[in-house]
Amino acid sequence: MRISERFRGFLPVVVDLETGGLDPNKNPILELACSFLNYEDEKLVPHKSFSWDIKPQPNLEIDPGSQLLTGIDPLSDIENRTDEKAAIKSFFKEVRRETKTNECTRAVLVAHNSVFDNSFLNAAIQRHRIKRSPFHPFTTFDTATLGGVAFGHTVLREACQRADIAYDEQSAHCASYDCEVTAFLFCEIVNLWHNAQIGRNIFYPDSGENLSQL
């Protein structure tokens, strides 16, 4: 199966943002990571990943409580960080490249508590007047909701444990790590659903395939 066929021509892109607080208009993005997915032997799997450490946007505040939670000190290595606008544009370039490669029409953001990540991403788009986003304007896949349905828990750590996905507490709240485990969780849920439908009359009109024949 091709990924474009599975998601109605959309490309799911797993995203994680680490931020300097909870308000997308007052607090900056500090880390951004994404994972692209693909099918191998009829299983959806993580394919490749990218990440950016981002300079705090001027005039935005870093909440001390958030910094205590994430452990990110952006001022300690600020010379090695990327400007927010440049990071977003580089991220979008990779998304567009992967979308075109997979013959998809548009990307869809996948995240754990996707409303949070999407709100910060959209705030950055408006802040820098970026006119074209490769993502669907409102549709997202939220692994907190999907984890609650599939495994009975919305917390990333707990959903991963119930899905037998290794989760390291010491590595949590790092965008690249959280993105990685979120990608594994999303793939596990999609593959579980696929396996549960074998033998049933589930049809994907874009692919012309019946799951019972796969």
SULVEN-V54945 format. One record per pair of residues at least 24 apart in sequence whose C-alpha atoms are under 8 Angstrom apart, sorted by the first residue. I is the first residue (numbers start at 1). J is the second residue. D is the distance in Angstrom with one decimal. If there is no record, write none. Layout:
i=I j=J d=D
i=I j=J d=D
This chain:
i=1 j=39 d=6.6
i=1 j=42 d=5.9
i=1 j=207 d=7.9
i=2 j=38 d=7.7
i=2 j=39 d=6.5
i=2 j=102 d=7.9
i=3 j=38 d=6.1
i=3 j=39 d=6.4
i=3 j=102 d=7.1
i=4 j=102 d=6.4
i=4 j=103 d=6.5
i=4 j=104 d=5.3
i=5 j=204 d=7.3
i=5 j=206 d=5.3
i=5 j=207 d=5.0
i=6 j=204 d=7.1
i=6 j=206 d=7.8
i=6 j=207 d=7.5
i=8 j=206 d=6.3
i=9 j=103 d=7.6
i=9 j=104 d=4.8
i=9 j=105 d=5.6
i=9 j=106 d=7.2
i=9 j=206 d=7.7
i=10 j=104 d=5.4
i=10 j=105 d=5.9
i=10 j=106 d=5.2
i=10 j=107 d=5.5
i=10 j=108 d=6.4
i=11 j=99 d=6.2
i=11 j=102 d=7.8
i=11 j=104 d=6.0
i=11 j=105 d=7.7
i=11 j=106 d=6.2
i=11 j=107 d=4.5
i=11 j=108 d=5.8
i=12 j=36 d=7.4
i=12 j=37 d=7.3
i=12 j=107 d=5.8
i=12 j=108 d=4.8
i=12 j=109 d=6.0
i=12 j=110 d=6.1
i=12 j=141 d=7.9
i=13 j=37 d=7.1
i=13 j=95 d=7.7
i=13 j=107 d=6.5
i=13 j=108 d=6.0
i=13 j=109 d=5.2
i=13 j=110 d=5.6
i=14 j=109 d=6.1
i=14 j=110 d=4.4
i=14 j=111 d=5.7
i=14 j=179 d=6.5
i=14 j=182 d=7.1
i=14 j=183 d=5.9
i=15 j=109 d=6.6
i=15 j=110 d=6.0
i=15 j=111 d=5.4
i=15 j=117 d=7.6
i=15 j=179 d=5.8
i=16 j=111 d=6.3
i=16 j=112 d=7.7
i=16 j=117 d=6.7
i=16 j=175 d=5.3
i=16 j=176 d=7.3
i=16 j=178 d=6.5
i=16 j=179 d=5.1
i=17 j=117 d=6.0
i=17 j=175 d=5.7
i=18 j=70 d=7.6
i=18 j=173 d=6.9
i=18 j=174 d=6.9
i=18 j=175 d=5.7
i=19 j=66 d=7.6
i=20 j=61 d=7.0
i=20 j=62 d=4.4
i=20 j=63 d=5.7
i=20 j=66 d=5.8
i=20 j=67 d=6.4
i=21 j=61 d=8.0
i=21 j=62 d=6.2
i=21 j=63 d=5.2
i=21 j=65 d=7.8
i=21 j=66 d=5.3
i=21 j=67 d=7.9
i=23 j=120 d=7.9
i=24 j=119 d=6.3
i=24 j=120 d=4.7
i=24 j=123 d=6.0
i=25 j=60 d=7.8
i=25 j=120 d=7.8
i=25 j=123 d=6.4
i=26 j=60 d=5.2
i=26 j=61 d=6.0
i=27 j=60 d=5.2
i=27 j=61 d=5.0
i=27 j=62 d=5.8
i=27 j=63 d=7.3
i=28 j=56 d=5.5
i=28 j=57 d=5.8
i=28 j=60 d=5.8
i=28 j=61 d=6.8
i=28 j=62 d=6.8
i=29 j=54 d=6.7
i=29 j=56 d=6.7
i=29 j=57 d=7.6
i=29 j=84 d=7.5
i=29 j=120 d=7.2
i=30 j=54 d=4.9
i=30 j=55 d=6.5
i=30 j=56 d=6.1
i=30 j=72 d=7.9
i=30 j=74 d=7.0
i=31 j=174 d=7.7
i=31 j=175 d=5.8
i=32 j=175 d=5.9
i=32 j=176 d=7.5
i=33 j=175 d=5.4
i=33 j=176 d=5.1
i=33 j=179 d=6.3
i=34 j=176 d=7.4
i=34 j=179 d=6.3
i=35 j=179 d=6.7
i=35 j=180 d=6.9
i=35 j=183 d=6.7
i=36 j=98 d=7.7
i=37 j=183 d=7.9
i=43 j=187 d=8.0
i=43 j=191 d=6.2
i=44 j=187 d=5.4
i=44 j=188 d=7.9
i=44 j=190 d=7.3
i=44 j=191 d=6.5
i=45 j=183 d=8.0
i=45 j=184 d=7.2
i=45 j=187 d=5.9
i=46 j=183 d=6.3
i=46 j=184 d=6.8
i=46 j=187 d=7.5
i=50 j=176 d=7.8
i=51 j=175 d=7.6
i=51 j=176 d=6.2
i=52 j=81 d=7.6
i=52 j=82 d=7.0
i=52 j=87 d=6.4
i=53 j=80 d=7.8
i=53 j=81 d=5.1
i=53 j=82 d=6.1
i=54 j=81 d=5.0
i=54 j=82 d=4.7
i=54 j=83 d=5.8
i=54 j=84 d=5.7
i=54 j=87 d=7.0
i=55 j=81 d=5.2
i=55 j=82 d=5.6
i=55 j=83 d=5.3
i=55 j=84 d=6.3
i=56 j=83 d=7.9
i=56 j=84 d=7.4
i=57 j=83 d=7.6
i=57 j=84 d=6.6
i=69 j=173 d=7.6
i=70 j=173 d=5.2
i=70 j=174 d=7.1
i=84 j=124 d=7.8
i=85 j=124 d=7.6
i=85 j=128 d=6.3
i=88 j=124 d=7.9
i=88 j=125 d=8.0
i=92 j=133 d=7.1
i=92 j=134 d=6.6
i=95 j=134 d=6.9
i=96 j=134 d=6.3
i=106 j=134 d=6.0
i=106 j=135 d=6.0
i=106 j=136 d=6.4
i=107 j=134 d=5.8
i=107 j=135 d=4.6
i=107 j=136 d=6.1
i=108 j=135 d=5.3
i=108 j=136 d=5.5
i=108 j=139 d=6.6
i=108 j=140 d=5.7
i=108 j=141 d=7.3
i=109 j=135 d=6.6
i=109 j=136 d=7.7
i=109 j=139 d=7.7
i=109 j=140 d=5.1
i=109 j=141 d=6.3
i=110 j=140 d=5.9
i=110 j=141 d=4.6
i=110 j=142 d=5.9
i=110 j=143 d=7.1
i=111 j=140 d=7.9
i=111 j=141 d=6.6
i=111 j=142 d=5.4
i=111 j=143 d=6.0
i=111 j=179 d=7.8
i=111 j=182 d=6.9
i=112 j=142 d=5.5
i=112 j=143 d=4.8
i=112 j=144 d=5.2
i=112 j=156 d=7.1
i=112 j=182 d=6.7
i=113 j=142 d=5.7
i=113 j=143 d=6.8
i=113 j=144 d=5.6
i=113 j=145 d=7.8
i=114 j=140 d=6.6
i=114 j=141 d=6.9
i=114 j=142 d=5.1
i=114 j=143 d=7.7
i=115 j=142 d=7.9
i=143 j=182 d=7.2
i=143 j=185 d=7.4
i=143 j=186 d=6.3
i=146 j=186 d=8.0
i=146 j=189 d=7.4
i=147 j=185 d=7.8
i=147 j=189 d=7.6
i=150 j=189 d=6.7
i=156 j=182 d=7.5
i=159 j=185 d=7.8
i=160 j=185 d=6.4
i=163 j=188 d=7.4
